[in-house]
Structures are given as structure tokens and as C-alpha cells.
Amino acid sequence: MLDRRSLLTGVTASVTMGILSAASDATVPLRLVLVHGRRQERLDPTELKSNWLNALRRAAQKLGRTLPDTIEVAFPYYGDTLDRFIRNYSIPLTSDIQTRGSKVDDEFLVFQAECAETFRKGSGVTDAQVDAEYGANTKPKGPLNWEWVQAILRALDKYGGGISSAAIESFSRDVFLYTTRVDVREEIDRIVANSLTEEPAVMVGHSLGSVVAYSVLRSDRRSLRIPLYLTLGCPLGIRAIRDQFRPLQYPLPVKEWFNAFDTRDIVALHPLDRANFPVTPEIENYAAVKNSTGNRHGIVGYLEDPQVAQHLLGALGI
């Protein structure tokens, strides 16, 4: 049986080891994992990563802080992989149907129509404006009528506030491929998952990258530690996209989820709140970003926002 002195010595040693362990954990430099969005094919990943980090450095400097060079930064690049799948699947856009006589893909047409209708309502494009684009066409209006979908896209192009119909079409196709085709999702998820370890990592997802990162974080079976998951210009609040991940769940490795968006960003129209992305615990939404990029969606415009930068730097202990 242990005497009182031995017991106290053991307790003291245990507490000391705990303090040392905590101190050791605190000194472990956090990793930063940056997950890019779509339309990054045939670009240099090193240059793309530099663009992200330079924007964050500028924001840090304005806050009187410095992003240290010692932070390990991972930039999982899947741009060429997604582009290969796009070419292999050859899903026709509605504009392709019109100009090339391509065969209609009904599943994609329904997905695209739902996205287009969400964008229409969010950007204030009226039914009358869509009807004017549809003209005297006598075919029934609806998601399986590609000419009706084209009318919505044309109205968005004219009155939607800065995003072209071509951009909406290609965005819808890329997200559709990723969320509905198992081989596409698995390969892209694998690329991103390979950048994660069981060491603490702050994770940032932009646009489609925020969807990919969410998919990885909710399914990875390792003991990941993500003190902050930061989503920028995230489209998970769009029903057509959100429904691909039902039942929705908060990723277990994530301690805090901070979602930042510009209300003028048509891709990120909806906050990830109880109405649009009901998970527990609730996601913190920040809607005051004033993204300076032309379409209000660019990553540089998000990272340069002071509140976004402050949140990110704080999670890195800077």
C-alpha cells in the first residue's frame, strides 16, 4: 500500500507531466490547410498558395500582426483532377444543348435549375424578367425544360448583379459532378484528406473547396483535430447542394466553425444557419465581408477582410 508521501509524489508527478504535456501541445506549430475552389485547372499550385498567403499577410499587417514563416501550410491541389472528370463525363450545359444540339442530361438539368432558381431569388431577379427572356415559348415552364432554365440564366446574366450565366452554368456542373458522382468525390476527397494528419490544423475552404473540406471532415475516421474550420464563399446553404449531404451533421473533429460571406456573393447567398444548414452546435456566421473582387467571390477579397483574418490568425495563436 502506498504511504501518504508516495501518493503525493505520484500526484505531483502526474500533474507536472500534464502541465508539460499541455505546454508541449501549446508549442506545437499549428498547420494551415487551404482548400481551393473550382476553375483552378492548369494553374501552378505553388503560385496559387502564394496568392492565398500574400492576401493573408497583407491582412495581418493591417492588424499589426505577422504571419510567421514557420507555419506549415498545405495546399491540396485538385484542379486538374476535377477538370479531367469534367471532360470525361461531358455533361452538357444548357447553352451546349442550344448551340450544339447536345443530349439533355435530366438529372443535371434539375440540379442546375434548382441552383439557378436559388440564385434568381437571392439576387432579386423577378419572374417578369425571366418571362421576358422566355418570350412566346409555349412549352411548359419547369426544371426539365432546358429552354426555361436558359431563360432564368439569361435573366441572371442581365440583372443578377455581376455573375454571368456561363459562370452559373459551369459552377452548377462542377458542383453537381462532385456531389453526385461517387468516383469524383472519392478521388478529390482523397487528395484533400492526404494533406491532413492527426496534428492540430486550421482548415480553410473556399467556394467548392468548402464543400470538399466538409465532406472530408465529416467522414474521415482518424483522430483529426481542427480548432477552426473557416469557410469562405460557401455554397452549402443552397438546397440542391445541401441535400447531397443529408443527414447533415457537424464534423466531429471541428472545435469551431466560422462561416464568412459577402451578401453580394451569389454563390454564398445563404448563411449556414438553422434555416439553411441545421446542425448542432450552430455555425457562427459573419455576413459583413465587403469582397473587393469583381464577382464578390474571389478568395483574395475574403482573406483580406479584417474580421476573417483576425479569426484565422487568432486560431493560429498569432
Secondary structure as UniProt FT lines:
FT   HELIX           4..27
FT   STRAND          31..35
FT   TURN            41..42
FT   HELIX           45..62
FT   TURN            63..64
FT   TURN            69..70
FT   STRAND          73..74
FT   HELIX           79..89
FT   HELIX           94..100
FT   HELIX           106..123
FT   HELIX           127..134
FT   TURN            135..136
FT   TURN            143..144
FT   HELIX           146..159
FT   HELIX           165..180
FT   HELIX           182..193
FT   TURN            194..195
FT   STRAND          201..206
FT   HELIX           208..219
FT   STRAND          229..232
FT   TURN            236..237
FT   HELIX           239..242
FT   HELIX           243..245
FT   TURN            252..253
FT   STRAND          257..260
FT   TURN            263..264
FT   HELIX           266..268
FT   TURN            274..276
FT   STRAND          284..286
FT   TURN            294..295
FT   HELIX           299..303
FT   HELIX           306..315
FT   TURN            316..317
//
